[in-house]
Amino acid sequence: MNRFGILFFMAALGGAVLSACQTVPAAPPRPQPVAGFVTDVKAFDAFIATRPTPEQFRSVYPDVLLVTPDMMTTREIRMNNSRYFPEMDAEGRIKGGKFM
């Protein structure tokens, strides 16, 4: 093989490697807001598994009261999944919780 053939081969290989490195992964779809209280618990649990911030939670579930640790609440018990007490991680993201 002559020098030009080797250079062409190396340039083509390098271009293929660089183009593979520049692939940008698609952003995950943003969840649509859910009106009303939580009725689809499976979808809600899948959303919580993404470890949302309180702001993301409120944008997706605007009708559910998110009771963060800095809030005071009454001792009433709600049976309609309208008030969520989250467990927060060190970064301030929701990692779980319960309805009460």
C-alpha positions in Angstrom: 0.0 0.0 0.0 1.4 3.4 -0.8 1.6 6.3 1.7 -1.4 8.1 0.3 -3.6 5.0 0.8 -2.5 4.7 4.4 -3.1 8.4 5.1 -6.5 8.1 3.5 -7.4 5.1 5.6 -6.3 6.8 8.8 -8.2 10.0 8.0 -11.4 8.0 7.3 -11.0 6.0 10.5 -10.3 9.2 12.5 -13.4 10.9 11.0 -15.6 7.9 12.0 -14.3 7.9 15.5 -14.8 11.7 15.9 -18.3 11.6 14.5 -19.2 8.8 17.0 -18.0 11.0 19.9 -20.1 13.9 18.9 -23.4 12.1 19.1 -25.7 14.0 21.6 -28.1 11.7 23.4 -31.7 12.8 23.1 -33.2 14.5 26.2 -35.8 12.4 28.0 -39.3 13.6 27.4 -40.6 16.0 30.0 -43.6 14.7 31.9 -46.9 16.4 31.2 -48.7 18.1 34.2 -51.3 15.8 35.8 -54.5 17.5 36.8 -56.2 16.6 40.1 -54.9 14.2 42.7 -52.8 11.0 42.2 -54.9 8.2 40.8 -52.3 6.4 38.7 -50.0 5.3 41.5 -47.8 3.3 39.1 -47.1 6.4 37.0 -46.5 8.4 40.1 -44.0 5.9 41.5 -42.2 5.9 38.1 -42.0 9.7 38.3 -40.6 9.7 41.9 -38.0 7.1 40.7 -36.5 9.9 38.5 -35.6 11.8 41.8 -37.4 15.0 40.9 -36.7 18.3 42.7 -39.6 19.9 44.6 -40.0 22.4 41.7 -40.3 19.6 39.2 -42.8 17.8 41.4 -45.0 20.9 41.7 -44.9 21.4 37.9 -46.0 17.9 37.1 -48.5 17.5 40.1 -49.7 21.0 40.7 -52.8 19.9 42.6 -51.0 17.7 45.1 -49.7 19.5 48.2 -46.0 18.7 48.6 -45.2 19.0 52.3 -41.4 19.7 52.5 -39.6 19.5 55.8 -39.8 23.3 56.3 -43.6 23.3 56.2 -46.1 23.1 59.0 -49.3 21.0 58.4 -52.4 19.9 60.3 -52.7 16.3 61.5 -55.7 15.5 59.3 -55.6 12.3 57.3 -56.4 12.5 53.6 -57.4 9.4 51.8 -57.4 10.9 48.3 -53.6 11.1 47.6 -53.7 14.9 47.7 -50.9 15.5 50.2 -47.4 14.0 49.8 -44.7 13.9 52.4 -41.4 13.3 50.6 -38.2 11.8 51.8 -35.4 14.0 50.5 -31.8 13.1 49.7 -28.7 15.3 50.5 -29.1 17.1 47.2 -32.7 18.2 47.9 -34.3 15.7 45.5 -37.3 13.5 46.3 -36.3 9.9 46.7 -39.5 8.5 48.1 -42.3 9.4 50.6 -45.9 8.7 51.5 -49.3 10.1 51.1 -51.1 11.2 54.3 
